[in-house]
Amino acid sequence: MEVVDVSKTFGKQEVLRHVSLSMKSGNIYGLIGRNGSGKTVLMKCICGLLRPTSGQILMDGRYLEEEERLLEDFGIIIGNPGFLPHYSGRKNLRMLAMIRGKCGKEKIDLAMHQVGLDPEMSRKVSEYSMGMKQRLGIAQAIMEENSILILDEPMNGLDNQGVEDMRKLFQKLKEEGRLILLASHSSEDIEVLCDQVFEMDAGILGGRV
């Protein structure tokens, strides 16, 4: 995947300034920066939730805006996961899976097991802890076995055991050949997980090892 000279403005405010980066499958990339630095806007542009004002985003050499079906290969967590509160976790995932029709009960149950949730649990999402909702959000991102994962603060709300569980899961997904772009305020998450780290500052992207 390549981001080529991407800028994004909202009115007169330039949020991204000529951002370019290249990412390969089988790697985890970290994105760090202060709040308001442009990290989330960049992630939204990469996965098609926002259209760049200028520049291009390519996947395997093809322009995403010209072949929108390529966007179906993204698993995404941006912002707090939103689920219907009066349904169970499994039922929420089943309804979301119907949108694309890419996964059935078996893959949904597998994704829930992978994040440490019991698919058979009848508890409503309204009764979930913050950490459980975050795990369910990660299950949603991985259940379709997409090759690209865009994860904005995926450890939010997780306790120490949850963080350790998700680190192991992301390493496993990396070994399976997924491309993962991960934003985190935790320097430990970045150091433990990432093969390469990019830093955003006032919409400008810089790199570091």
C-alpha positions, 0 to 999 in steps of 0.5 A: 500500500502506498500513500502518495503526496496526500493532503487534506483540508477542512475549509482553510485548515490543512490537516494533512500536508503532503503525506507519503508512505509505503507499507508492505504485508506482513508488517505492523506500522506504528503511528504516533503523535499528539492529539490533533496531529492528523493521525486519525484523519490520515487513517480515515483517508487510507481506508476510504472514510475520507477522500484526500483533497489531493494526492493518491492512495494505492493498493497493489498499484491500483487507485483505491478511489477508482476501485472502491471494491478494494476497500472491502479488504480493510478491517477498521477500528476508528473511534469507540466501537458502536454496537446495538446495546440491546443485542448480544455481541455475537448478534451484533457481529452477525448483523454487521457481517450481513453488510458484505456477506463475507463471513458466516457464523464460524468466522464470527465465533472464531474472531470472538474466541481470538479476542477472548470473548465467549460467542455463546454469552447471551449478555447484552452489549449494554452490559459489557465493560469498556474492555469487552466492547473494545475486544468486540470491536477488534473481533469486528475488524478481524472477522472477515479475515481482511488483509489490511487492518487500520487500528486507531487506539485498539488498546483503549479500555483494556486492562493489562491482561487484555493488552497482552492478549491483543499484542499476541493476537496482532503478532499472530495476524502479522505472521499470517501476512496481514498489513497492520497500521496501528495508532497508539499513545502507548510507547510500549505498544509501539516498541513491542509491536511495530516494525516501523514507526511514523510520527505525525506533527501538525499534519506532517509525517516523519519517520523513525526506526 
